[in-house]
């Protein structure tokens, strides 16, 4: 009896691996084209770190004319959550990362290199496990979980490296005859890889991001096929990346220590290994200490957080590219109107240590992204967000024509307004433009330099009776406010006030503030001329009268 007999007994139905090598040939792509994948497990929400890896993988494939695919690694079915795959697919779609190939729903995929769901590829893994057994590179292990735990306990007591290797690999040297007899007798078993490695030997590896790294060889006889017939992650990913013709594996650096095992698996299976690029995790500043963004502690770790807050997906992508390449910020400054597709990402420019996630910076990026949108885009996206998350805002936005005028204030010019950083800001930023919201606001008017009742009343009355004309252009409008300032005995120019501060109690800017506060109850708003143009004379007069009645 030989290894082939053992392999046939264990996997009688498995095909020859040549069948799969022909079925999934080398891809017909231009030289230099990169094939990448996003390969999450459906075990919970999509983490921002996963999205970060997906963005980088997608970008590299796109900029080289390659392929980006979505593979779902669901071999650990105990940890799988309901609708986990749909959540992954929807998250990628929301952020414009739709894959060229791969899963598009819970059970469907597109592309010629599928199935793209590991639980649907069982026969493929078994074919390659059978091949390794035939080569004497894998074997059935009959150790029970209790026996494996006992081995670990002995190793820990002896203070030696834990694992199933060397003299501790009890089933490694079971003969073919004995193994076949035990299988025929109905004993339970799993399949282990027979590692040819030795821990006292080193391997040299070049990581695309980390550079040259040395590791001890892998000598562990890892499980490759579990008792349920499904593979472990390590075995499945090697076969999948080979057959799907992945050229670059972009993954978190928590996998760096697995490189010796993964390279060994590729070598023993007769595959060319892909290039590995291990990305440093996204970190958070926690009271002066850096730590990884945590699913448990940090709401911003979940991709769903950005939709709930109303942070545009483009802003998130811009910010992640900022983290990914230090050159992005300068590129964006030099190319304010280009799309991110035109930026060339370089893996060798990525940080070796973890980049800090800065929500303030992200919201600044988001303000710029929203400031470049048209009023129509801001209206559409605000409404879509409001329909899911804010019924009051949805009600405000029912009059589309008026809402477009509101969103059009200070938009589309050289220095557009930057007061909105996320859709959840919108209601707060536009509520004063709606009479019902303005009247509901019971806060005091925050007058500044000019705050005595008599002066305020005089400014408001004079302005509406003598100076306001809704047909004035912006320069005429402002000149009239200067005239009003002069009539009140204030400086008509700020410069004039600064040169002779003892001569004046206030200046034209302070008069503008009185008008602004009476109109909006705010000291900081977009352009007041445009606000007045949208409100119109009657509503302006009503607000001034209301203020006069309260002052």
PEWO-V716967 format. One record per residue. N is the residue number from 1. RES is the residue in one small letter. PHI is phi in whole degrees, 0 to 359 (NA if undefined). PSI is psi in whole degrees, -180 to 180 (* if undefined). OMEGA is omega in degrees with one decimal (999 if undefined). Layout:
# PEWO-V716967
[[N:RES:PHI:PSI:OMEGA] [N:RES:PHI:PSI:OMEGA]]
This chain:
# PEWO-V716967
[[1:x:NA:145:-178.0] [2:x:225:-178:-177.8] [3:x:302:-34:-177.9] [4:x:295:-41:178.5] [5:x:298:-42:179.8] [6:x:297:-46:-179.0] [7:x:298:-41:-179.9] [8:x:293:-34:178.4] [9:x:293:-41:-176.9] [10:x:284:-44:-176.4] [11:x:233:70:-175.3] [12:x:296:-29:-175.6] [13:x:268:-11:-172.1] [14:x:294:139:179.3] [15:x:282:165:171.9] [16:x:292:147:-178.4] [17:x:292:-21:178.3] [18:x:301:-29:178.9] [19:x:299:-44:-177.8] [20:x:284:-34:178.2] [21:x:297:-36:177.3] [22:x:284:-38:-177.4] [23:x:293:-34:-178.1] [24:x:242:74:-175.3] [25:x:288:171:172.8] [26:x:307:144:180.0] [27:x:285:146:179.5] [28:x:269:81:-176.7] [29:x:236:158:178.9] [30:x:295:157:179.2] [31:x:299:136:179.8] [32:x:90:-7:178.4] [33:x:290:135:-176.4] [34:x:257:136:175.9] [35:x:249:118:-178.1] [36:x:235:168:179.2] [37:x:217:154:168.0] [38:x:248:122:-170.3] [39:x:229:68:-178.9] [40:x:279:166:171.1] [41:x:259:141:-178.6] [42:x:278:60:-172.6] [43:x:248:15:179.9] [44:x:157:-165:-176.7] [45:x:291:158:176.8] [46:x:284:126:-177.9] [47:x:275:148:179.0] [48:x:300:-31:176.4] [49:x:295:-36:176.2] [50:x:293:-42:178.5] [51:x:298:-39:178.2] [52:x:301:-47:177.8] [53:x:297:-41:179.6] [54:x:297:-41:178.9] [55:x:299:-45:-177.9] [56:x:293:-44:179.2] [57:x:298:-44:179.8] [58:x:297:-44:-176.6] [59:x:297:-45:-178.9] [60:x:297:-42:179.3] [61:x:296:-46:-177.7] [62:x:298:-47:-172.5] [63:x:285:-8:178.1] [64:x:247:7:-178.1] [65:x:70:30:-178.0] [66:x:262:-149:-176.3] [67:x:226:137:174.5] [68:x:241:125:-178.9] [69:x:232:156:178.9] [70:x:253:116:176.0] [71:x:246:136:179.4] [72:x:257:123:-176.3] [73:x:260:90:-172.2] [74:x:244:36:-179.6] [75:x:282:-18:175.9] [76:x:266:80:-169.2] [77:x:285:-14:177.4] [78:x:291:-30:-175.8] [79:x:267:-4:-175.6] [80:x:292:140:178.5] [81:x:254:157:180.0] [82:x:297:137:-179.7] [83:x:60:23:-178.8] [84:x:298:-41:-177.9] [85:x:290:-42:178.7] [86:x:301:-41:178.4] [87:x:300:-42:178.9] [88:x:294:-49:-178.4] [89:x:301:-45:-178.3] [90:x:294:-39:179.7] [91:x:298:-44:179.4] [92:x:296:-40:-179.4] [93:x:296:-44:179.7] [94:x:303:-37:-177.0] [95:x:263:11:176.6] [96:x:69:30:179.0] [97:x:255:27:-174.6] [98:x:305:129:-174.9] [99:x:287:156:174.3] [100:x:289:-33:179.1] [101:x:218:166:173.1] [102:x:116:-166:-175.1] [103:x:293:135:176.7] [104:x:239:-7:174.2] [105:x:201:-169:-176.2] [106:x:304:-41:-175.5] [107:x:232:1:-176.6] [108:x:249:144:174.9] [109:x:227:167:174.1] [110:x:232:145:-179.8] [111:x:121:164:-173.8] [112:x:265:5:-175.8] [113:x:245:20:-178.4] [114:x:274:-174:-0.1] [115:x:298:152:-177.9] [116:x:257:16:178.5] [117:x:238:122:-169.6] [118:x:299:-34:-178.6] [119:x:294:-15:178.0] [120:x:265:5:-174.9] [121:x:246:19:-173.5] [122:x:308:-45:-176.3] [123:x:295:-31:179.4] [124:x:293:-47:-179.4] [125:x:297:-39:-178.8] [126:x:293:-34:177.9] [127:x:297:-42:-178.8] [128:x:284:-31:174.3] [129:x:294:-41:178.5] [130:x:299:-43:179.3] [131:x:300:-44:179.8] [132:x:295:-39:178.1] [133:x:297:-43:178.7] [134:x:301:-33:-179.3] [135:x:275:-3:-175.4] [136:x:75:21:-177.7] [137:x:255:3:176.3] [138:x:209:159:-175.3] [139:x:206:156:175.2] [140:x:284:138:178.4] [141:x:243:127:-175.1] [142:x:259:3:-178.8] [143:x:297:135:176.6] [144:x:280:162:176.0] [145:x:305:-35:179.9] [146:x:294:-40:179.4] [147:x:294:-39:179.1] [148:x:295:-40:179.0] [149:x:294:-37:178.9] [150:x:296:-41:177.6] [151:x:299:-46:-179.0] [152:x:299:-43:-178.5] [153:x:298:-41:179.1] [154:x:296:-41:179.8] [155:x:295:-42:-180.0] [156:x:295:-41:-179.9] [157:x:296:-35:-179.6] [158:x:273:1:-179.4] [159:x:56:44:174.7] [160:x:240:164:-174.4] [161:x:304:128:-179.3] [162:x:282:158:175.1] [163:x:140:177:-178.5] [164:x:253:93:-174.6] [165:x:206:161:174.3] [166:x:50:-130:-177.4] [167:x:292:-18:-179.3] [168:x:278:-12:-179.4] [169:x:277:83:-169.6] [170:x:300:-34:-174.8] [171:x:263:1:-174.8] [172:x:300:-37:-174.1] [173:x:253:16:174.1] [174:x:297:133:-177.6] [175:x:291:159:178.3] [176:x:303:-44:-177.3] [177:x:299:-48:-178.1] [178:x:296:-42:-179.7] [179:x:299:-45:-177.7] [180:x:294:-38:179.8] [181:x:295:-43:-178.6] [182:x:294:-36:178.5] [183:x:293:-44:179.9] [184:x:296:-27:178.3] [185:x:280:-1:175.1] [186:x:89:13:178.0] [187:x:292:143:177.5] [188:x:284:146:179.4] [189:x:206:164:171.5] [190:x:235:173:177.6] [191:x:250:130:177.1] [192:x:247:149:173.5] [193:x:280:134:178.3] [194:x:267:99:-174.1] [195:x:289:132:175.3] [196:x:271:7:-172.3] [197:x:276:162:174.3] [198:x:227:135:-174.3] [199:x:291:-21:-178.9] [200:x:277:0:175.7] [201:x:254:150:-178.1] [202:x:252:152:168.2] [203:x:242:146:175.6] [204:x:255:135:-177.9] [205:x:222:140:175.6] [206:x:255:112:175.4] [207:x:269:138:-173.8] [208:x:297:-29:179.2] [209:x:261:-48:-172.8] [210:x:282:-19:-176.3] [211:x:86:-153:-176.7] [212:x:282:130:-179.1] [213:x:227:139:175.1] [214:x:254:141:176.7] [215:x:223:154:165.2] [216:x:292:149:175.2] [217:x:298:155:172.6] [218:x:281:131:173.9] [219:x:237:9:-178.2] [220:x:279:136:173.8] [221:x:272:82:-174.4] [222:x:288:157:172.6] [223:x:288:133:175.6] [224:x:247:-30:174.2] [225:x:232:125:-177.2] [226:x:278:177:-177.5] [227:x:297:-27:179.9] [228:x:277:3:178.0] [229:x:89:-8:178.8] [230:x:271:154:-177.8] [231:x:279:166:167.9] [232:x:277:166:-179.8] [233:x:305:-47:-173.1] [234:x:302:-46:-177.2] [235:x:289:-46:-176.8] [236:x:299:-43:-174.2] [237:x:294:-34:-179.9] [238:x:295:-45:-179.0] [239:x:292:-44:-178.7] [240:x:296:-46:-178.3] [241:x:294:-32:176.3] [242:x:290:-53:-174.4] [243:x:289:-28:176.9] [244:x:273:1:174.3] [245:x:59:44:176.2] [246:x:291:131:178.7] [247:x:262:-32:-177.6] [248:x:226:125:175.9] [249:x:260:114:179.1] [250:x:259:115:-177.2] [251:x:209:168:-178.7] [252:x:292:152:-174.4] [253:x:284:0:171.0] [254:x:294:-16:178.8] [255:x:269:-3:-175.3] [256:x:302:-40:-177.6] [257:x:292:-14:178.7] [258:x:274:-7:-176.1] [259:x:305:-47:-179.1] [260:x:303:-42:179.0] [261:x:295:-47:-175.7] [262:x:294:-41:177.6] [263:x:295:-37:178.6] [264:x:296:-44:178.1] [265:x:300:-46:178.7] [266:x:302:-45:-177.6] [267:x:297:-48:-176.7] [268:x:291:-26:176.5] [269:x:277:-8:179.8] [270:x:81:24:-178.5] [271:x:259:155:168.8] [272:x:276:128:-177.7] [273:x:285:146:173.8] [274:x:287:171:171.8] [275:x:278:141:179.3] [276:x:253:137:176.0] [277:x:230:107:-176.6] [278:x:263:118:-174.1] [279:x:270:132:175.6] [280:x:294:145:-177.2] [281:x:290:158:173.4] [282:x:283:128:-175.5] [283:x:253:166:176.9] [284:x:229:142:175.4] [285:x:275:114:-177.5] [286:x:242:95:-179.2] [287:x:52:47:176.0] [288:x:89:-10:178.1] [289:x:252:141:177.2] [290:x:271:132:173.5] [291:x:216:164:178.4] [292:x:293:146:172.2] [293:x:300:130:-171.7] [294:x:250:134:176.2] [295:x:301:-34:-173.9] [296:x:280:-42:-170.9] [297:x:265:-28:-167.6] [298:x:243:112:179.7] [299:x:302:-32:-177.7] [300:x:288:-5:175.9] [301:x:290:-28:-178.6] [302:x:272:132:179.1] [303:x:300:-32:-179.2] [304:x:298:-25:-179.3] [305:x:303:-38:-175.2] [306:x:290:-35:175.8] [307:x:290:-43:-177.8] [308:x:295:-38:178.2] [309:x:283:-21:-178.0] [310:x:82:33:175.2] [311:x:273:121:-175.5] [312:x:303:142:-177.8] [313:x:300:-33:179.3] [314:x:296:-37:179.0] [315:x:295:-41:179.6] [316:x:297:-44:-179.4] [317:x:294:-43:177.7] [318:x:302:-44:-177.4] [319:x:293:-41:179.9] [320:x:295:-35:176.1] [321:x:293:-34:175.1] [322:x:301:-43:177.7] [323:x:291:-39:-172.9] [324:x:292:-47:-177.2] [325:x:231:124:-179.6] [326:x:296:-19:-179.3] [327:x:282:-13:-173.5] [328:x:295:-41:-175.1] [329:x:299:-45:178.3] [330:x:293:-39:178.2] [331:x:299:-44:-178.6] [332:x:295:-40:178.8] [333:x:299:-41:-178.7] [334:x:282:-22:-176.3] [335:x:230:65:-172.7] [336:x:297:-23:-175.1] [337:x:256:1:179.8] [338:x:277:155:176.5] [339:x:276:160:-178.7] [340:x:294:-18:177.4] [341:x:298:-24:-177.3] [342:x:274:-8:176.8] [343:x:277:134:179.5] [344:x:263:112:179.0] [345:x:283:138:177.4] [346:x:236:121:-177.9] [347:x:298:-35:-177.3] [348:x:287:-3:175.9] [349:x:258:8:-179.6] [350:x:277:149:-178.7] [351:x:292:136:178.4] [352:x:280:-31:174.7] [353:x:259:164:-172.6] [354:x:292:134:176.3] [355:x:282:145:179.4] [356:x:279:134:176.8] [357:x:273:122:-173.6] [358:x:238:105:-176.4] [359:x:296:-35:179.1] [360:x:298:-44:179.2] [361:x:295:-42:178.4] [362:x:301:-44:-178.3] [363:x:291:-30:173.9] [364:x:295:-44:176.8] [365:x:299:-42:-178.6] [366:x:297:-40:177.4] [367:x:302:-43:-179.3] [368:x:293:-43:179.3] [369:x:301:-47:-178.1] [370:x:291:-34:-178.6] [371:x:296:-24:-179.2] [372:x:273:-7:-179.1] [373:x:281:154:174.5] [374:x:283:164:177.2] [375:x:302:-38:-179.6] [376:x:297:-44:179.3] [377:x:295:-44:-179.2] [378:x:296:-42:178.6] [379:x:299:-50:-176.4] [380:x:300:-47:-175.7] [381:x:288:-37:176.8] [382:x:297:-43:-178.6] [383:x:295:-44:179.1] [384:x:301:-44:179.8] [385:x:294:-45:-177.1] [386:x:298:-36:-179.4] [387:x:298:-28:178.7] [388:x:269:-37:-165.4] [389:x:237:-13:-174.0] [390:x:209:94:-176.6] [391:x:295:-33:179.3] [392:x:296:-43:178.4] [393:x:294:-40:178.1] [394:x:304:-42:179.0] [395:x:297:-45:179.5] [396:x:302:-35:-172.9] [397:x:273:8:-177.6] [398:x:297:-38:177.4] [399:x:277:92:-173.3] [400:x:297:-42:-175.8] [401:x:300:-44:179.9] [402:x:290:-42:-180.0] [403:x:300:-39:179.4] [404:x:296:-36:176.7] [405:x:294:-42:179.8] [406:x:297:-48:-179.4] [407:x:290:-21:-179.5] [408:x:282:-13:179.9] [409:x:300:125:176.7] [410:x:54:41:179.2] [411:x:235:142:177.3] [412:x:87:3:176.4] [413:x:259:-175:-175.5] [414:x:297:-37:179.0] [415:x:239:80:-176.6] [416:x:291:160:-180.0] [417:x:298:146:-179.7] [418:x:228:44:-177.6] [419:x:267:-11:-177.9] [420:x:251:120:178.4] [421:x:253:-16:178.8] [422:x:199:159:-174.2] [423:x:295:-25:177.5] [424:x:287:-9:173.9] [425:x:276:-19:-165.6] [426:x:301:-48:-175.5] [427:x:302:-46:179.4] [428:x:299:-34:-175.2] [429:x:276:-16:-178.7] [430:x:240:-5:-171.1] [431:x:302:-35:-178.1] [432:x:293:-14:178.2] [433:x:278:-4:-179.6] [434:x:245:121:-173.2] [435:x:305:-42:-176.3] [436:x:296:-37:177.9] [437:x:286:-40:-179.3] [438:x:298:-42:-178.0] [439:x:288:-28:178.6] [440:x:288:-24:-175.5] [441:x:290:108:-175.9] [442:x:268:8:-176.9] [443:x:287:158:-180.0] [444:x:286:151:178.0] [445:x:289:122:-173.1] [446:x:275:66:179.3] [447:x:294:155:-172.9] [448:x:249:-107:-175.6] [449:x:295:-49:178.0] [450:x:270:104:-174.4] [451:x:226:7:177.0] [452:x:274:144:-173.8] [453:x:306:-45:-174.4] [454:x:296:-47:-179.3] [455:x:295:-43:-179.7] [456:x:300:-48:-178.9] [457:x:300:-43:-177.3] [458:x:295:-44:179.6] [459:x:300:-48:-176.0] [460:x:296:-45:-179.5] [461:x:296:-50:-179.6] [462:x:303:-44:-175.3] [463:x:298:-50:-174.1] [464:x:287:-33:-177.0] [465:x:276:-32:-170.3] [466:x:243:-34:-167.6] [467:x:252:-26:-172.2] [468:x:278:132:173.0] [469:x:217:117:-173.4] [470:x:292:-9:178.4] [471:x:270:-3:-179.8] [472:x:292:144:170.3] [473:x:281:176:-170.8] [474:x:297:-41:-178.3] [475:x:294:-44:179.2] [476:x:298:-43:179.3] [477:x:303:-46:-177.8] [478:x:287:-37:176.9] [479:x:301:-36:-179.6] [480:x:291:-34:176.7] [481:x:293:-36:175.7] [482:x:298:-44:179.3] [483:x:299:-43:178.7] [484:x:300:-43:178.7] [485:x:301:-44:-180.0] [486:x:297:-41:-179.8] [487:x:297:-32:-179.2] [488:x:277:-5:-179.6] [489:x:88:17:178.0] [490:x:261:163:177.7] [491:x:292:133:-179.7] [492:x:281:-16:179.1] [493:x:230:142:178.1] [494:x:297:-39:-179.5] [495:x:302:-44:179.9] [496:x:300:-41:179.8] [497:x:296:-44:-177.3] [498:x:293:-34:-179.7] [499:x:287:-32:-178.3] [500:x:228:65:-174.3] [501:x:298:-25:-178.5] [502:x:282:-16:-176.7] [503:x:278:-23:-172.3] [504:x:232:148:174.2] [505:x:277:-26:-175.5] [506:x:200:178:179.0] [507:x:224:-179:-174.3] [508:x:303:-35:179.3] [509:x:297:-37:178.9] [510:x:291:-34:176.0] [511:x:294:-44:176.7] [512:x:302:-40:-179.7] [513:x:297:-40:177.5] [514:x:301:-46:179.6] [515:x:296:-43:-177.9] [516:x:297:-47:-177.0] [517:x:294:-41:179.1] [518:x:296:-32:-178.6] [519:x:278:-33:-168.9] [520:x:232:-12:-172.2] [521:x:63:24:-179.6] [522:x:224:151:177.3] [523:x:265:-15:-176.7] [524:x:232:110:179.7] [525:x:218:169:169.9] [526:x:297:-177:-173.4] [527:x:311:122:-175.0] [528:x:291:-34:178.1] [529:x:302:-47:-178.9] [530:x:293:-36:177.3] [531:x:299:-45:179.6] [532:x:296:-37:179.5] [533:x:298:-38:-179.5] [534:x:285:-42:-177.6] [535:x:291:-41:-178.2] [536:x:82:158:-170.6] [537:x:301:-43:-175.9] [538:x:298:-44:-177.3] [539:x:288:-35:176.2] [540:x:298:-48:-179.2] [541:x:300:-43:180.0] [542:x:300:-42:-178.9] [543:x:292:-38:178.4] [544:x:294:-42:178.6] [545:x:298:-43:179.5] [546:x:300:-43:179.1] [547:x:292:-39:179.6] [548:x:297:-35:179.5] [549:x:290:-25:-176.9] [550:x:264:-16:-173.7] [551:x:275:*:999]]
